[in-house]
Amino acid sequence: MNIPETIVLMGAPGAGKSTVGPKLARRLEKDFIDVDVVIEQREGEPIPEIFLTRGEPAFREIERQVTLELIQQPGVISLGGGAIMNDEVRAALKDVHVVWLQVDAAHASRRVGLNGNDRPLLAGGVHSTMVKLLNQRLPLYGEVATQRVDTNQLRASAVVRHVLAGFGIDEPEDA
């Protein structure tokens, strides 16, 4: 299989998008772009601050605009966990290779930590909020996924190997 020009990583908070993305990009000699990082750079403040001062609807609009722009560029693109909730984003994702990094609520909760790791939607009860987010988003992730990788028991390097295997590239375990 040919390597797609644009590879989008999506999944719930804690799925490993921001960890796997740079490793995958380096292996494929592509740029890595984290939508959340770009939003923070452009807006001049961290996402939790945007949520606090402007509210979630304002953040989601910024996220929609930035996501639609960035997924048109070549590279490995890490989406924000909630971008999938937008109809326009989901429609646009059907035109690119989308890797769904799957994670269950227990693993995701452990990965983001008890305080939600400064993730506004996870403030408070991380595990119960994660269960709710997954229930809302799983069907939407499934709607646009080109490739799925269960990350629950895998280190980032193993996730990269699974993604590469989907492109017909076999990597040794120590790569």
N, C-alpha and C positions, 0 to 999 in steps of 0.2 A: 504494500500500500504506500502511496505517496504521503509524505508528511504534509498536513494542511498548513497553509500560510498562517492562519490564526487558530490557536487552540485556547479555548476558554475553560477555566476551572471553576466549577460551582459546587456549592454544598453548604451545609449548615455551619454556623460558627463551631470551630473546633474540628472541622473535617480535615484541615491541613492545607488549605489553598495557599496561604502565604508562606508555608514551609516547603511544600512540594513545588510550587511554581518556579522559584529561582533555580532549583536543582534541575527541573525538567527543561527550563529555558537554556541553562548552561549546556546541558547534554545535547540539545538540538541546535545550539548556536543561534538562539533567538533572543530577542529582548524580552524581559519580564516586566509586566505592568500590573500593579496592584491598584484596582479602582479606588479602594478606600484611601490609599496613600495619595493618589492624584487629587482626590476630593479635598483632603486635608491641606495639601500644598496650594491648591487653587483658592480655597476659602480662607486660608491663613489661620485656621483653628482646628483642633481635634474634633472628630466626629461626636464624642459625647457632649462637647460644648455646643456644637451645632444643634443637637437634639434639645439641649437645655434652653438655649437662647432663642432658637427659631422654631422648634417643634419638629416632630417626626414628619408631617406632610411636606414641610420645606426641605428637609433633608432628602426625602424620597424623590422629590422633583430634581434636586441637584444630582442625586445618584442616577436617576433615569437619563438625564442629559449626558452626563459623563460616560456612563456605560454604553449608551448608543454610539457615542463618538469613538470610544476606545476599542470596541469590538470590531470596528471596521479596519483596524490597523493590524499589520502582521505582528506576531509574537505570541507569547504565552500570557494570557490575561486572567487575573484572579478577580472574580466578581465579589461584591459584597453579598453577604448571606441573604439579604432581603430583596435584592434586585429582581429575583425571579417572580416576585409578586406583581410586577408591572406587566400588563398585557403587551405593550409595545416592545419591551425588552424581550419577552418570551418569543414574540414573532420574529424579531431580529436574530435571536439565537438559532433559529432554524436554518440560518444561512451559513453557520460556522460549525466547526467541530467542537462539541461541548463534552467535557469530561466531568461526570458527576462523581465527586469524591464522597462516597456514602459513609455515614457514621451514625451509630445509634445514640440515643439520648445519654446513656450512662457514660460512654466513652467521650462524647462531646463535652459533657459537664465536667469530667475530670480534666480534660485538656484545657478548657477555658478557666478553670479554677472556681472556687466558691464565690469569689467576688465578681465574677463575670468578666474579669480582666478588662475593665473599663468599657464594656460593651453595653450600651444603653438599654437594649431590649432584654438583657439578662440580669439587670440589677434586681436584687432581692433573691428569690428562690430560683437559682440557676437551673436545677434539674427539672422542676415542674414547668418553668418557662421554656426550657429546651424541648420538652415533650410536646408542648402546645405548638411551638414553632415548627417542629418536624411534622406534626399532624397537618398543619396548614400547607407546608411547602413540599412535602414528598411527592404528591401527585403532579405538581408543577415541575419539579426537577425531572421526574420521569417523562413528562411531556416533551422536553427538549433535549434530553441526554442522547448523545451519539455513542458514548462509551461510559461504562460504570466501573468503578473500582471501590470495593469494600475496604475502607481504611482502618476498621476497628482494631485489628491485630497486627497492623503493618507499620513499620518505620517508614519515614519519608522516602528513603532510597528504594525500598521495596515497592512503594506506590509508583515511583517513577518507572521502575522496571515493568510494572503491570501496564502503565500507560504506553510505554514504548512497545511492549509486546502487542498491543492493539494496532500498532503501525507496522507490525511484522519485524520489529527490531528486537533481537535477543541480546540481553545484557547479562554478563556474569554477575553472580551475587555480590561480589566485592566491588562492583563498579559504582 
